[in-house]
Amino acid sequence: SQQGEEDPQALSIQEGENATMNCSYKTSINNLQWYRQNSGRGLVHLILIRSNEREKHSGRLRVTLDTSKKSSSLLITASRAADTASYFCALARGNAGNMLTFGGGTRLMVKP
Amino acid sequence: GAVVSQHPSWVICKSGTSVKIECRSLDFQATTMFWYRQFPKQSLMLMATSNEGSKATYEQGVEKDKFLINHASLTLSTLTVTSAHPEDSSFYICSGSFGNHNEQFFGPGTRLTVL
């Protein structure tokens, strides 16, 4: 499958803890992006990491990319109840323009 | 950031009717727009990609005669679900991108319920 596969499918943690979500894929990519979706809403872009990058940070978010293992991880540090959402990785293939293929998503619940 | 709107945000219709969903880029010109469908607790599945002024490119398994896509301007794309049936009930999300920008900007989605 060209779709990214995410694990865990669901994650429940306490406020203040860190949350780690993983995305694995099978094809070559141009870049990998992470999106957040609140229930019943559209998607919000979080971070884009290019195939020649290994790590990127944005506030409490840290994304890593290992192209040899074809995997990426999203770490949310010091989680807050407001971080409760679904998180999706999306693969941008080099020969497909701006087209994205989404992973199955991780449903994160942060308990206050 | 770039803003995309969708209208309506939700719609309920009878089986057999057609429903049109609008996707607008409010502060940028979307050279490419994408339409996705999302079933409950599932991921987004790309339905089609449309470039302004061109026919949409549909993903495998998506009926182009059932899901009519028009991208007549750089700020508006429409998806018409023709002869809707209950199995078409879903959350439809559009997104837009421009130039070689890798990021897609997503609309808030439209929830379609077909009775």
Interface residues (C-beta under 8 A of the other chain):
Chain A: Q3 N30 N31 Q33 Y35 G40 R41 G42 L43 V44 H45 L48 F88 A92 G97 N98 M99 L100 T101 F102 G103 G104 G105 R107
Chain B: V4 Q6 T32 F34 Y36 K41 Q42 S43 L44 M45 L46 T49 F91 I93 S95 S97 N100 H101 N102 E103 Q104 F105 F106 G107 P108 G109 R111
